[in-house]
Amino acid sequence: MESKYILAKLQYDKEKIEELITRQSQRVGQVFPKKMEQEFWSKNLERARKHVEKYLWGGVLSYFIFILVILPSDYWVIDKQYFKHDFLNCSLGLANGALCLVALFAFSHFPKLRPYFSPASMALMFWAMISMSWLTLTVETIALRQQGMAILCMIYIMGSLITGVKPFQMLMTGFLAATVTVIVFFLLHVDFDAVVLGRILFGSCVFGYVISHMIFARERMIYLYSMRARISEKMHRIHNSELLHLSQHDDLTKISNRRTFDEMMQVFYEQTRHDHSSLSVLFIDIDYFKKYNDFYGHQKGDDVISSIAKSIKNAIRHMDFVARYGGEEFVVLLPETDAHGAYAVASNIFKAIERLEIPHAESLVSNYITISLGITVYRGEAGLNKEEVLSIADQALYRAKELGRNQIYYQSIGAHISASDFMKS
């Protein structure tokens, strides 16, 4: 029942995800519910933080190569009359960019700073746009100004992509930085073209917002697809688990079936031989069960089998194994258990059945349902296969029934081997 409830809930969740996928592809209104929206951005921010942390050395190498390309080329680009001023600005710009990247890495790497990764990203973006605007647009060489404008566009667009901050928040940060930059330039009487600067700053903000918005729309689809895949995988695992359980367990009693018993018997048999320990085998049969079925009906008979299976399972230890062997017969395997231990477990089972007090008017030995129980103990004797061990346990059960039922009978494997040797001689 629990698995059916879980499957029903998973199916409901899957249908909701598929509905969100349809809406996301069509962009109909607000797609994600509030909780999912928060979870998406939380995971996206965490992924961005890990990427910054993971690819530090790749970024250092790339930035080093960038410096090696920029600084020598500045020597040929800068006008000789402005060389000292412009070269200093370019060097400070490169150093400033490196410091911003190092600060971003610090907020992604150190545990105490990680909670502030998102606001730190926006603050660094704000600072980078203002400081780099000042350093690159206050140069005297026209070519460097044009280069600086391209760098400003790159800064904003790359910042929007690598920080994992929401596009709208980054857009507002960019607009604020652009506004402050223009005001500072006016107040300090910097010689600049307001229209061009506005186009570069505000245009790069809008351009970065559009690109990041498109990328995050794709990330949303990937997020939804991955959620659907996880739900499908869970449903698949539950189905497989149920199929495996059905193949290994008896449908009526919910304990292991004959097929599983054969597998477990092989495992216990080999383990006993390897460890030179003891394996006790108990065969159990419900007394006069055919008479019970004929008198009370098969439905009542099924109820009896289920009750007895439950009682046996509750009477044994967690390390023991019980299975329905067929019809009204059960078998119990007791690993690392000698004859005394086996008899103690058998007595517990016997008393558990007695406590059920299931009326049996047709029984010839009691007014209630009773069992016959046969025991044998395998101690790893050479030359004795598992089929012969089971046969001896079955013979013990037969002797219990032959002696009047409603009792426990122990059949020694040693006595059986001696009898076999005597018959051969």
Disulfide bonds with the S-S distance in Angstrom:
none
